[in-house]
Amino acid sequence: MCSQVAYPCGKIVVKGSKQYINAVYASLHPDNTKPAPRMKISEVLEEDTYVIEICVSNNLLNAVRTLRSTIDELLGLLEVIDSIEAYSSMGSGFMESDTSMNSVN
């Protein structure tokens, strides 16, 4: 992980089923491959855990703000993914419409 260097870092640890962790990884990993300048993102993917660590290259206030902004964005995306998973677990019939209500008599 990048915290082995003396730079300010933030870490997100996501735990869940293997399917959930793979979905989170698939959603977030593409954003993590090209971090902003002066930033390093490290990931660890295990069966039930996904760890993202974000480090910036100096202690400037701007760098810390960038770090916080990135972490806030990742947390927001995790909320969306979690909402989608909860919504989709309601069953396949949840989105079906009652066409009888749309007909004109």
ZIRAGI-V681967 format. One line per field, one symbol per residue. ss: DSSP state (h for helix, s for strand, l for the rest). phi: phi as a letter, one per 30 degrees, with the letter a starting at -180 (. if undefined). psi: psi as a letter, one per 40 degrees, with the letter a starting at -180 (. if undefined). A space follows every 10 residues. Layout:
# ZIRAGI-V681967
ss=???
phi=???
psi=???
This chain:
# ZIRAGI-V681967
ss=lhhhllllss sssssllhhh hhhhhhhhhh hhllllllss ssssslllss ssssssllll hhhhhhhhhh hhhhhhhhhh hhhhhhhhll lhhhhlllhh hhlll
phi=.dddcdcdbb bbccbldedd dddddddcee dddbddeibb ccbbcbebbb ccbcbcdacd edddddeddd dddddddddd dddddddddd jdddcdccdd dcdcc
psi=ieeeifihii hhhhiaiddd dddddddddd dedgiiifih hiihhidehh hhhhiieiei dddddddddd dddddddddd ddddddddee idedehihed eeih.
